[in-house]
Amino acid sequence: MKKISIPDEVETHALSGIHLDIKKGEYLSIAAHRVVASPPSYQILGLLDTPSDGEYVLNEHRSENLSMSERARIRNREVALSFRASIFIGDLTVYENVELPLTYRGMKIQ
């Protein structure tokens, strides 16, 4: 019988050859027809993952040099991610779902 070797990790080249420069004060919206098209960009841009090649710099912070707590702090203050509706807390209204992370940030909601 032939033994098949399966690697521990599968590397995906979902964002190969991409260069994106967003200036301070600009907003970016990513929309995809299929759910599978947006997660790699969300994960990198939202500091949820680090690129295996190349670099991602957000306001002079290189993503590969950030600790998990630094990533969370920057994500809370500088990045807004909106996923499919299933990620929202079902018992809260839309307003409350938007308000919650702002409350963690210490912002007063009017």
Z-matrix of the N, CA and C atoms (Angstrom, degrees):
N
C 1 1.433
C 2 1.528 1 108.92
N 3 1.339 2 117.61 1 137.07
C 4 1.449 3 122.35 2 -178.77
C 5 1.529 4 109.77 3 -86.56
N 6 1.344 5 116.48 4 131.04
C 7 1.453 6 121.97 5 179.09
C 8 1.528 7 108.66 6 -85.85
N 9 1.329 8 116.30 7 132.21
C 10 1.462 9 121.67 8 179.57
C 11 1.520 10 108.38 9 -103.96
N 12 1.311 11 116.69 10 128.13
C 13 1.459 12 121.92 11 179.00
C 14 1.524 13 109.16 12 -95.28
N 15 1.328 14 116.16 13 126.41
C 16 1.462 15 121.41 14 178.93
C 17 1.523 16 107.44 15 -116.03
N 18 1.339 17 117.73 16 125.56
C 19 1.471 18 119.61 17 -179.94
C 20 1.535 19 110.85 18 -66.34
N 21 1.345 20 114.65 19 153.94
C 22 1.465 21 120.11 20 179.19
C 23 1.522 22 111.95 21 -65.67
N 24 1.312 23 116.80 22 -37.40
C 25 1.452 24 121.03 23 -179.18
C 26 1.521 25 109.45 24 -125.66
N 27 1.309 26 115.20 25 147.05
C 28 1.452 27 121.02 26 175.44
C 29 1.519 28 107.01 27 -109.35
N 30 1.315 29 116.97 28 122.06
C 31 1.454 30 121.16 29 -178.89
C 32 1.522 31 108.95 30 -87.60
N 33 1.321 32 115.58 31 128.76
C 34 1.457 33 121.99 32 179.97
C 35 1.522 34 108.59 33 -109.77
N 36 1.312 35 116.67 34 131.54
C 37 1.461 36 121.75 35 179.32
C 38 1.528 37 109.68 36 -100.32
N 39 1.315 38 116.02 37 56.36
C 40 1.465 39 121.59 38 -175.21
C 41 1.517 40 112.79 39 -70.85
N 42 1.325 41 117.63 40 -29.54
C 43 1.463 42 120.48 41 -176.08
C 44 1.525 43 112.12 42 -118.62
N 45 1.294 44 117.48 43 28.69
C 46 1.450 45 122.48 44 -177.87
C 47 1.533 46 111.17 45 -62.59
N 48 1.324 47 115.19 46 132.28
C 49 1.463 48 120.36 47 175.95
C 50 1.518 49 114.99 48 77.27
N 51 1.313 50 118.48 49 16.01
C 52 1.464 51 122.15 50 -177.63
C 53 1.523 52 110.07 51 -92.77
N 54 1.329 53 116.50 52 132.96
C 55 1.462 54 122.28 53 170.68
C 56 1.517 55 106.11 54 -129.04
N 57 1.315 56 115.88 55 123.61
C 58 1.465 57 121.35 56 -177.32
C 59 1.515 58 108.12 57 -133.24
N 60 1.324 59 116.67 58 126.35
C 61 1.461 60 121.50 59 179.82
C 62 1.525 61 107.32 60 -124.36
N 63 1.325 62 116.04 61 111.02
C 64 1.458 63 121.61 62 179.61
C 65 1.522 64 107.25 63 -109.12
N 66 1.306 65 116.71 64 120.86
C 67 1.462 66 121.72 65 -178.50
C 68 1.528 67 110.34 66 -78.52
N 69 1.338 68 115.66 67 155.37
C 70 1.456 69 121.26 68 178.39
C 71 1.530 70 109.88 69 -56.58
N 72 1.323 71 115.97 70 131.39
C 73 1.455 72 121.63 71 -179.79
C 74 1.527 73 114.12 72 92.18
N 75 1.333 74 117.32 73 -12.20
C 76 1.463 75 120.94 74 177.63
C 77 1.527 76 109.52 75 -84.37
N 78 1.309 77 115.92 76 154.78
C 79 1.456 78 122.42 77 177.60
C 80 1.516 79 109.18 78 -117.34
N 81 1.323 80 115.76 79 147.59
C 82 1.455 81 121.87 80 179.55
C 83 1.513 82 108.70 81 -126.17
N 84 1.294 83 115.83 82 136.03
C 85 1.457 84 121.41 83 175.56
C 86 1.526 85 107.88 84 -124.44
N 87 1.333 86 116.32 85 130.08
C 88 1.459 87 121.15 86 177.54
C 89 1.519 88 107.54 87 -116.15
N 90 1.307 89 115.82 88 123.30
C 91 1.461 90 121.16 89 177.78
C 92 1.518 91 108.13 90 -125.92
N 93 1.306 92 115.83 91 139.38
C 94 1.462 93 119.82 92 -179.58
C 95 1.522 94 109.61 93 -131.93
N 96 1.319 95 116.11 94 144.10
C 97 1.457 96 120.60 95 178.09
C 98 1.523 97 111.48 96 -70.56
N 99 1.320 98 115.51 97 -32.94
C 100 1.458 99 119.98 98 -179.69
C 101 1.516 100 109.00 99 -115.64
N 102 1.289 101 116.99 100 143.26
C 103 1.457 102 122.51 101 -177.82
C 104 1.528 103 111.78 102 -58.71
N 105 1.323 104 118.50 103 -34.41
C 106 1.462 105 121.06 104 -176.10
C 107 1.521 106 113.18 105 -70.93
N 108 1.313 107 118.60 106 -15.29
C 109 1.462 108 120.77 107 -175.50
C 110 1.524 109 113.52 108 -78.65
N 111 1.307 110 118.89 109 -27.53
C 112 1.456 111 119.57 110 -173.75
C 113 1.525 112 116.58 111 -97.44
N 114 1.327 113 122.65 112 -25.81
C 115 1.466 114 119.67 113 -176.01
C 116 1.530 115 116.70 114 -54.23
N 117 1.340 116 121.59 115 -42.11
C 118 1.476 117 117.76 116 179.39
C 119 1.526 118 112.39 117 -59.86
N 120 1.315 119 117.78 118 -42.92
C 121 1.467 120 119.61 119 179.45
C 122 1.521 121 110.70 120 -67.64
N 123 1.332 122 118.33 121 -40.93
C 124 1.469 123 121.31 122 177.07
C 125 1.520 124 110.43 123 -60.30
N 126 1.317 125 117.20 124 -43.91
C 127 1.461 126 121.14 125 -176.42
C 128 1.522 127 111.81 126 -65.49
N 129 1.318 128 117.42 127 -39.39
C 130 1.459 129 120.77 128 179.01
C 131 1.524 130 110.16 129 -74.42
N 132 1.334 131 117.41 130 -52.44
C 133 1.460 132 120.83 131 -177.25
C 134 1.529 133 112.29 132 -63.42
N 135 1.318 134 117.02 133 -33.26
C 136 1.458 135 121.29 134 -179.54
C 137 1.517 136 113.78 135 -87.64
N 138 1.322 137 117.22 136 9.43
C 139 1.471 138 122.89 137 179.73
C 140 1.520 139 112.79 138 58.50
N 141 1.315 140 116.32 139 29.17
C 142 1.455 141 121.64 140 176.15
C 143 1.530 142 110.39 141 -88.76
N 144 1.335 143 116.33 142 -18.02
C 145 1.454 144 122.54 143 -179.27
C 146 1.530 145 107.80 144 -146.50
N 147 1.319 146 116.69 145 162.30
C 148 1.458 147 122.61 146 178.44
C 149 1.520 148 108.21 147 -116.00
N 150 1.321 149 117.50 148 136.09
C 151 1.472 150 118.42 149 179.32
C 152 1.526 151 111.16 150 -62.64
N 153 1.320 152 116.51 151 144.20
C 154 1.463 153 121.10 152 178.78
C 155 1.523 154 111.06 153 -77.38
N 156 1.321 155 116.63 154 -17.08
C 157 1.459 156 122.16 155 179.58
C 158 1.523 157 107.08 156 -148.12
N 159 1.294 158 117.21 157 154.13
C 160 1.452 159 120.34 158 -178.92
C 161 1.515 160 110.44 159 79.45
N 162 1.308 161 116.22 160 -161.56
C 163 1.454 162 119.71 161 -178.16
C 164 1.517 163 111.30 162 -146.20
N 165 1.306 164 114.87 163 156.48
C 166 1.461 165 122.39 164 173.95
C 167 1.514 166 106.71 165 -132.36
N 168 1.324 167 115.89 166 118.58
C 169 1.459 168 122.35 167 -179.58
C 170 1.519 169 107.29 168 -118.12
N 171 1.326 170 116.20 169 125.37
C 172 1.462 171 122.00 170 178.66
C 173 1.524 172 107.75 171 -120.77
N 174 1.329 173 116.30 172 112.87
C 175 1.466 174 122.19 173 -178.05
C 176 1.534 175 111.97 174 48.29
N 177 1.309 176 114.83 175 52.19
C 178 1.463 177 124.37 176 176.95
C 179 1.529 178 114.12 177 69.82
N 180 1.333 179 118.10 178 9.62
C 181 1.464 180 122.31 179 176.16
C 182 1.527 181 108.34 180 -102.96
N 183 1.318 182 118.01 181 116.54
C 184 1.470 183 122.12 182 175.79
C 185 1.518 184 107.52 183 -75.91
N 186 1.311 185 117.69 184 125.72
C 187 1.463 186 121.82 185 -173.46
C 188 1.522 187 113.80 186 -59.78
N 189 1.330 188 117.59 187 -35.37
C 190 1.465 189 118.92 188 -176.79
C 191 1.528 190 112.67 189 -71.52
N 192 1.330 191 118.12 190 -14.68
C 193 1.468 192 121.52 191 -179.62
C 194 1.525 193 113.14 192 -95.67
N 195 1.322 194 118.14 193 0.30
C 196 1.461 195 120.96 194 -174.88
C 197 1.529 196 112.01 195 -93.75
N 198 1.324 197 116.24 196 139.03
C 199 1.468 198 120.66 197 173.41
C 200 1.528 199 108.59 198 -75.93
N 201 1.313 200 116.37 199 169.01
C 202 1.470 201 120.24 200 179.07
C 203 1.532 202 110.98 201 -61.40
N 204 1.324 203 117.82 202 -39.87
C 205 1.468 204 120.15 203 -179.53
C 206 1.532 205 111.04 204 -69.37
N 207 1.337 206 117.68 205 -36.57
C 208 1.468 207 120.16 206 176.17
C 209 1.522 208 110.46 207 -65.80
N 210 1.322 209 116.31 208 -40.27
C 211 1.473 210 120.28 209 177.34
C 212 1.528 211 110.61 210 -60.60
N 213 1.322 212 116.33 211 -44.67
C 214 1.467 213 120.52 212 -179.71
C 215 1.526 214 111.16 213 -63.34
N 216 1.332 215 117.05 214 -42.46
C 217 1.465 216 121.01 215 179.70
C 218 1.528 217 110.75 216 -63.16
N 219 1.331 218 117.11 217 -46.50
C 220 1.466 219 121.05 218 179.95
C 221 1.525 220 110.39 219 -65.19
N 222 1.331 221 116.75 220 -42.79
C 223 1.472 222 120.84 221 179.09
C 224 1.526 223 109.73 222 -59.41
N 225 1.333 224 117.31 223 -41.31
C 226 1.458 225 122.04 224 -179.02
C 227 1.520 226 112.16 225 -66.18
N 228 1.322 227 117.66 226 -34.28
C 229 1.457 228 121.09 227 -173.69
C 230 1.528 229 114.64 228 -99.30
N 231 1.322 230 117.51 229 -23.94
C 232 1.461 231 118.68 230 -169.92
C 233 1.517 232 115.86 231 -127.41
N 234 1.321 233 117.82 232 -10.27
C 235 1.463 234 120.32 233 -176.61
C 236 1.525 235 108.75 234 -127.97
N 237 1.308 236 116.69 235 132.71
C 238 1.468 237 120.99 236 175.20
C 239 1.523 238 108.13 237 -115.74
N 240 1.315 239 116.45 238 117.54
C 241 1.456 240 121.23 239 178.20
C 242 1.520 241 108.92 240 -111.36
N 243 1.298 242 115.89 241 135.64
C 244 1.456 243 120.86 242 175.77
C 245 1.521 244 107.58 243 -127.94
N 246 1.322 245 115.62 244 114.21
C 247 1.454 246 120.95 245 -178.87
C 248 1.519 247 109.44 246 -98.42
N 249 1.301 248 115.43 247 -171.95
C 250 1.455 249 120.29 248 176.32
C 251 1.517 250 109.88 249 -56.87
N 252 1.306 251 116.74 250 156.15
C 253 1.460 252 122.41 251 -176.47
C 254 1.528 253 112.64 252 -56.50
N 255 1.329 254 118.29 253 -24.92
C 256 1.463 255 120.76 254 -177.00
C 257 1.519 256 113.26 255 -65.80
N 258 1.320 257 117.87 256 -14.29
C 259 1.460 258 119.99 257 -179.83
C 260 1.524 259 111.91 258 -85.31
N 261 1.306 260 118.11 259 -14.15
C 262 1.454 261 121.16 260 179.48
C 263 1.521 262 110.93 261 -76.13
N 264 1.331 263 116.57 262 157.47
C 265 1.457 264 122.21 263 179.79
C 266 1.523 265 107.78 264 -78.93
N 267 1.319 266 116.24 265 117.25
C 268 1.457 267 122.18 266 -172.57
C 269 1.516 268 115.46 267 -63.03
N 270 1.334 269 117.94 268 -29.03
C 271 1.463 270 120.69 269 -178.68
C 272 1.523 271 112.94 270 -81.19
N 273 1.332 272 117.26 271 -5.69
C 274 1.462 273 121.46 272 -179.28
C 275 1.520 274 110.55 273 -105.43
N 276 1.326 275 115.51 274 153.15
C 277 1.468 276 120.03 275 174.49
C 278 1.525 277 108.40 276 -74.12
N 279 1.323 278 117.41 277 170.51
C 280 1.460 279 121.51 278 177.10
C 281 1.531 280 109.02 279 -59.50
N 282 1.328 281 116.49 280 -44.68
C 283 1.463 282 121.18 281 178.90
C 284 1.530 283 110.59 282 -57.57
N 285 1.320 284 117.08 283 -45.96
C 286 1.465 285 121.64 284 -178.98
C 287 1.534 286 111.47 285 -65.78
N 288 1.340 287 117.49 286 -36.13
C 289 1.464 288 120.91 287 176.81
C 290 1.530 289 111.19 288 -64.79
N 291 1.325 290 117.44 289 -36.06
C 292 1.463 291 121.51 290 177.56
C 293 1.524 292 110.10 291 -76.19
N 294 1.320 293 116.14 292 -37.14
C 295 1.467 294 122.24 293 -177.70
C 296 1.536 295 112.48 294 -67.33
N 297 1.318 296 117.88 295 -35.64
C 298 1.457 297 122.53 296 -172.88
C 299 1.530 298 113.99 297 -55.47
N 300 1.347 299 119.92 298 -53.56
C 301 1.467 300 118.10 299 179.59
C 302 1.530 301 112.82 300 -65.49
N 303 1.329 302 116.93 301 -28.83
C 304 1.464 303 119.89 302 177.43
C 305 1.523 304 110.42 303 -68.69
N 306 1.325 305 116.26 304 -34.13
C 307 1.460 306 120.87 305 176.99
C 308 1.522 307 110.05 306 -65.61
N 309 1.334 308 116.94 307 -42.96
C 310 1.468 309 120.89 308 176.19
C 311 1.525 310 111.07 309 -59.77
N 312 1.300 311 115.45 310 -31.55
C 313 1.461 312 121.34 311 -179.28
C 314 1.524 313 111.85 312 -76.56
N 315 1.340 314 116.21 313 -13.36
C 316 1.467 315 120.62 314 179.33
C 317 1.515 316 113.55 315 89.70
N 318 1.336 317 117.50 316 14.03
C 319 1.460 318 120.63 317 178.76
C 320 1.517 319 110.39 318 -82.39
N 321 1.302 320 115.66 319 141.27
C 322 1.460 321 120.45 320 176.13
C 323 1.522 322 108.12 321 -84.30
N 324 1.312 323 116.13 322 128.52
C 325 1.467 324 122.20 323 -178.84
C 326 1.527 325 108.22 324 -97.79
N 327 1.322 326 115.40 325 130.48
C 328 1.478 327 119.06 326 -179.45
C 329 1.499 328 111.20 327 -101.32
